[in-house]
Amino acid sequence: MALDDDIRDMAQLPIFQGIEPEALRLMAFSAETKILRAGDVLFSRGDASDSGYLVVSGSFLIEQGEGAEGAARIISPHSLIGEMALVTATERPATIVAHEHSTVLKITRSVFHRVLKEYPRSAVRVRKALESRLVDFTSALATNQDLSDELKA
């Protein structure tokens, strides 16, 4: 996939929508392409997180673990897996498995933080977007709404 296609795909994601084009170019250029076959594990529940993954093609299955309620969820192209790992170190809350032949772009936390440091206007926009989503999430918690779209691996 061409660099411009990667930049376009990144720009469509909510967390990246406020990021300047030059900053997106840096992230896309720094991203590692990973190709997985059906059944390959992208990461496992409990793993330390250090990156997010943009699904370029294919799809992934979220495995919550034994005893988890709800139907299995499929992650499709143009989705970001592990968004919180871009912001802070945490443990992976689920196992993510390629549902079919798939390609992802691995964006490391260090690159994301570098972009925010080098492009302060982008950092302000990302902070505001995350603030807004956090407010929406806590409001949903207060009203016991379905949070399945808010909880990402």
C-alpha positions as CSV (number, residue, x, y, z in Angstrom):
1,M,0.0,0.0,0.0
2,A,1.3,3.5,-0.8
3,L,2.3,5.9,1.8
4,D,-0.5,8.3,0.7
5,D,-3.1,5.6,1.2
6,D,-1.8,4.9,4.7
7,I,-2.0,8.6,5.5
8,R,-5.6,8.8,4.2
9,D,-6.6,5.8,6.2
10,M,-5.1,7.2,9.4
11,A,-6.8,10.6,8.9
12,Q,-10.2,8.9,9.0
13,L,-9.6,7.5,12.5
14,P,-11.1,9.7,15.3
15,I,-7.9,9.9,17.3
16,F,-5.9,11.0,14.3
17,Q,-8.5,13.4,12.7
18,G,-6.9,16.5,14.2
19,I,-3.4,15.6,13.4
20,E,-1.6,17.7,10.8
21,P,-0.8,16.1,7.4
22,E,3.0,16.3,8.0
23,A,2.6,14.5,11.3
24,L,0.5,11.8,9.8
25,R,3.1,11.4,7.1
26,L,5.8,10.8,9.8
27,M,3.6,8.2,11.6
28,A,2.8,6.4,8.3
29,F,6.4,6.4,7.3
30,S,7.5,5.1,10.7
31,A,4.8,2.4,10.9
32,E,5.7,-1.2,10.5
33,T,3.6,-3.3,8.1
34,K,2.7,-6.7,9.5
35,I,1.0,-9.5,7.5
36,L,-0.9,-12.2,9.3
37,R,-2.5,-15.4,8.2
38,A,-5.9,-16.6,9.4
39,G,-5.4,-17.8,13.0
40,D,-2.3,-15.8,13.7
41,V,-2.3,-13.9,17.0
42,L,-1.7,-10.2,16.8
43,F,-1.3,-10.0,20.6
44,S,-2.6,-11.8,23.7
45,R,-4.7,-10.8,26.7
46,G,-2.3,-9.6,29.4
47,D,0.5,-8.7,27.1
48,A,2.2,-5.4,27.8
49,S,1.1,-2.8,25.2
50,D,3.5,-0.6,23.2
51,S,1.6,0.1,20.0
52,G,-1.7,0.5,18.2
53,Y,-2.5,-1.3,14.9
54,L,-4.4,0.2,11.9
55,V,-6.2,-2.6,10.1
56,V,-5.4,-2.1,6.4
57,S,-7.0,-5.3,5.1
58,G,-8.6,-8.4,6.4
59,S,-10.3,-8.7,9.7
60,F,-9.6,-9.7,13.3
61,L,-11.6,-11.5,16.0
62,I,-11.6,-10.2,19.6
63,E,-11.3,-13.1,22.1
64,Q,-12.2,-11.8,25.5
65,G,-11.2,-15.0,27.3
66,E,-13.1,-17.8,29.1
67,G,-16.3,-16.8,30.8
68,A,-16.5,-13.5,28.9
69,E,-20.1,-12.5,28.0
70,G,-21.3,-11.4,24.7
71,A,-20.8,-12.4,21.1
72,A,-17.4,-12.3,19.5
73,R,-16.6,-9.1,17.8
74,I,-15.0,-8.7,14.4
75,I,-12.6,-5.8,13.7
76,S,-12.7,-4.7,10.1
77,P,-10.4,-2.6,7.9
78,H,-9.9,1.1,8.7
79,S,-10.1,0.4,12.4
80,L,-7.5,1.0,15.1
81,I,-6.7,-1.8,17.5
82,G,-5.1,-0.9,20.8
83,E,-5.7,2.9,20.7
84,M,-5.0,3.3,24.4
85,A,-1.6,1.7,23.9
86,L,-0.6,4.8,21.9
87,V,-1.3,7.0,24.9
88,T,-0.1,4.9,27.9
89,A,1.4,1.6,28.9
90,T,-1.2,-0.9,29.8
91,E,-2.0,-4.6,29.6
92,R,-3.9,-5.9,26.6
93,P,-7.5,-6.6,27.7
94,A,-8.2,-9.2,25.0
95,T,-6.5,-11.5,22.5
96,I,-6.7,-10.4,18.9
97,V,-6.6,-13.1,16.2
98,A,-6.5,-12.7,12.4
99,H,-9.9,-13.9,11.1
100,E,-8.5,-14.1,7.6
101,H,-5.3,-13.1,5.7
102,S,-4.8,-9.6,7.1
103,T,-2.5,-6.6,7.0
104,V,-1.9,-4.0,9.8
105,L,0.3,-1.0,10.3
106,K,2.0,-1.1,13.7
107,I,2.2,2.4,15.2
108,T,4.4,2.5,18.3
109,R,3.7,4.7,21.3
110,S,7.1,6.2,21.0
111,V,6.4,7.4,17.5
112,F,3.0,8.7,18.5
113,H,4.5,10.6,21.4
114,R,7.2,12.0,19.1
115,V,4.6,13.3,16.8
116,L,2.7,15.0,19.6
117,K,5.9,16.6,20.8
118,E,7.0,17.8,17.4
119,Y,3.5,19.0,16.4
120,P,2.0,20.8,19.4
121,R,-1.2,21.9,17.6
122,S,-1.8,18.3,16.8
123,A,-1.2,17.4,20.4
124,V,-3.9,19.9,21.6
125,R,-6.4,18.5,19.1
126,V,-5.7,14.9,20.2
127,R,-6.1,15.8,23.8
128,K,-9.4,17.5,23.1
129,A,-10.7,14.5,21.2
130,L,-9.7,12.1,24.0
131,E,-11.2,14.4,26.6
132,S,-14.5,14.4,24.7
133,R,-14.5,10.6,24.3
134,L,-13.7,10.2,28.0
135,V,-16.6,12.5,29.0
136,D,-18.9,10.5,26.7
137,F,-17.7,7.2,28.2
138,T,-18.2,8.3,31.8
139,S,-21.7,9.6,30.9
140,A,-22.5,6.2,29.4
141,L,-21.2,4.5,32.6
142,A,-23.5,6.7,34.7
143,T,-26.5,5.8,32.6
144,N,-25.6,2.1,32.2
145,Q,-25.6,2.3,28.4
146,D,-24.0,-0.3,26.2
147,L,-20.3,0.4,26.3
148,S,-19.2,-2.2,23.8
149,D,-18.1,0.4,21.2
150,E,-16.2,2.3,23.8
151,L,-14.2,-0.6,25.1
152,K,-11.4,-1.3,22.6
153,A,-8.6,-3.7,22.8
